[in-house]
Amino acid sequence: MAIKRSFLDELEPIIYWDSSFAIAVFLDTELYHDECEKFRQRLNAEGVLSVVGDFVYDEAAFFLIRKFLEAEGKRTKQHWRDVKRTQPNFINTIMSTVKRVKDELNDTALWIPSSENVKEKVFQLMQSYSILPTDAFHLAVALSHGVTAFATLDADFLKVDGITVYTCLP
């Protein structure tokens, strides 16, 4: 089991943000936006190095695109995938928002690359802790850089031994 810490507890010097946390920070419509934004401000004020991997960018972009596609689907009474298919340029109309979030993420957190050895670690983590591949990928990338502290809204991270999880989840 991970060590669970609240957003008010003692901070580690480096904290990896998973996608759930990053999305909540940058989208004020998300359930835990206020809590996550205050924690982000605290991390900055206390000089904590925030880091993210490739999947944070991918998942944040997909989340935003899907959210806009779903809204358009609701307006046009279509499934979001049908909106994408019938309006092939729809994504271009929202790219300014996607780029804004990417830029905010770049300004707030340091990107850490994945390496070749991450692939095997992902499958090991999936098997050991019964977690989803994307969660395992976030963990494997961070751990490959020696980062053992995570900011997340995903309770599955709490299953993993040897890490510290910062969350506002009850």
C-alpha positions in Angstrom: 0.0 0.0 0.0 1.1 3.5 -0.8 1.5 6.2 1.8 -1.6 8.4 1.5 -1.2 12.1 2.2 -3.6 15.0 1.9 -2.9 18.2 0.1 -2.1 19.8 3.5 0.6 17.2 4.6 4.4 17.4 4.4 5.6 17.7 0.8 8.2 15.6 -1.1 10.7 17.6 -3.2 9.5 16.1 -6.5 5.9 15.2 -7.3 4.6 13.6 -10.5 1.2 14.8 -11.6 -1.0 12.1 -13.2 -3.6 13.1 -15.8 -6.6 13.2 -13.3 -4.8 15.8 -11.2 -3.5 17.9 -14.2 -7.0 18.0 -15.7 -8.6 19.1 -12.4 -6.0 21.8 -12.1 -6.5 23.4 -15.5 -10.3 22.9 -16.0 -12.4 24.9 -13.5 -15.4 22.7 -14.3 -13.9 19.6 -12.7 -15.2 18.4 -9.4 -11.9 18.9 -7.4 -10.6 21.9 -9.3 -10.4 24.2 -6.3 -8.6 21.7 -4.1 -6.2 20.8 -6.9 -5.5 24.4 -7.9 -4.7 25.3 -4.3 -2.4 22.4 -4.0 -0.7 23.4 -7.3 -0.2 26.9 -5.8 1.3 25.4 -2.7 3.7 23.2 -4.7 4.9 26.4 -6.5 5.2 28.4 -3.3 7.2 25.8 -1.5 9.5 25.1 -4.4 8.4 21.6 -5.1 9.4 20.3 -8.6 6.3 19.2 -10.4 6.9 16.6 -13.2 4.7 15.0 -15.9 5.2 12.3 -18.6 3.9 12.0 -22.1 0.6 10.3 -21.1 -0.4 13.4 -19.2 -0.4 15.5 -22.4 -2.1 12.7 -24.3 -4.8 12.1 -21.8 -5.5 15.8 -21.1 -5.8 16.5 -24.8 -8.1 13.5 -25.3 -10.2 14.5 -22.3 -10.7 18.0 -23.7 -11.5 16.9 -27.2 -13.9 14.3 -26.0 -15.6 16.8 -23.7 -16.2 19.2 -26.6 -17.3 16.4 -28.9 -19.8 15.2 -26.3 -21.2 18.7 -25.9 -21.6 19.0 -29.7 -23.1 15.6 -29.8 -25.6 16.6 -27.2 -26.5 19.7 -29.2 -26.9 17.7 -32.4 -28.3 14.6 -30.8 -25.3 12.4 -32.0 -22.8 10.2 -30.3 -19.5 12.0 -29.8 -17.8 9.6 -32.3 -20.4 10.4 -34.9 -19.7 14.1 -34.4 -16.0 13.4 -35.1 -16.8 11.4 -38.2 -19.4 13.8 -39.6 -17.5 17.0 -38.7 -13.9 16.1 -39.7 -12.6 19.6 -38.9 -14.3 19.8 -35.5 -11.0 19.2 -33.6 -9.4 22.1 -35.3 -12.1 24.4 -33.9 -11.1 23.6 -30.4 -7.3 23.3 -30.7 -6.8 26.7 -29.2 -8.2 25.4 -25.9 -6.1 22.2 -26.1 -3.0 24.2 -26.8 -3.7 26.6 -23.9 -3.9 23.6 -21.5 -0.7 22.2 -23.0 1.1 25.6 -22.6 -0.1 25.9 -19.0 1.2 22.4 -18.3 4.5 23.3 -19.9 4.7 26.4 -17.7 3.9 24.5 -14.5 5.6 21.1 -14.7 8.7 19.7 -16.1 8.3 17.0 -18.7 10.2 13.7 -18.1 10.7 11.3 -21.0 9.9 7.7 -21.0 12.7 5.2 -21.7 13.0 1.8 -23.2 13.0 0.0 -19.8 9.6 1.5 -18.9 7.8 -0.9 -21.2 8.6 -4.0 -19.0 8.0 -2.1 -15.8 4.4 -1.2 -17.0 3.5 -4.8 -17.4 5.1 -5.7 -14.1 3.1 -3.0 -12.3 -0.2 -4.0 -14.1 0.3 -7.6 -12.9 1.5 -6.9 -9.4 -1.2 -4.3 -8.5 -4.0 -5.0 -10.9 -4.0 -1.5 -12.3 -4.8 -0.1 -15.7 -2.0 0.3 -18.4 -2.1 4.1 -18.3 -1.8 4.2 -14.5 1.1 1.7 -14.8 2.7 3.9 -17.5 2.5 7.0 -15.3 4.1 5.1 -12.4 6.8 3.4 -14.5 7.9 6.7 -16.1 8.1 8.5 -12.7 9.8 5.6 -11.0 12.4 5.3 -13.8 13.4 8.8 -12.9 13.5 8.1 -9.1 10.2 10.0 -8.5 8.1 8.2 -5.9 5.5 10.9 -5.0 2.3 11.4 -7.0 -0.5 13.9 -7.1 -3.6 12.1 -8.3 -7.4 11.8 -8.1 -7.1 8.1 -9.0 -7.5 5.8 -6.0 -5.8 2.9 -7.8 -2.4 4.5 -7.1 -3.0 3.8 -3.4 -2.6 0.0 -4.2 1.1 0.5 -5.1 3.8 -0.2 -2.6 6.7 2.2 -2.0 5.1 5.4 -3.3 3.5 8.4 -1.7 0.2 9.6 -3.0 -1.1 13.1 -2.5 -4.9 13.3 -3.1 -8.0 15.1 -1.9 -10.1 12.0 -2.2 -11.7 10.9 1.1 
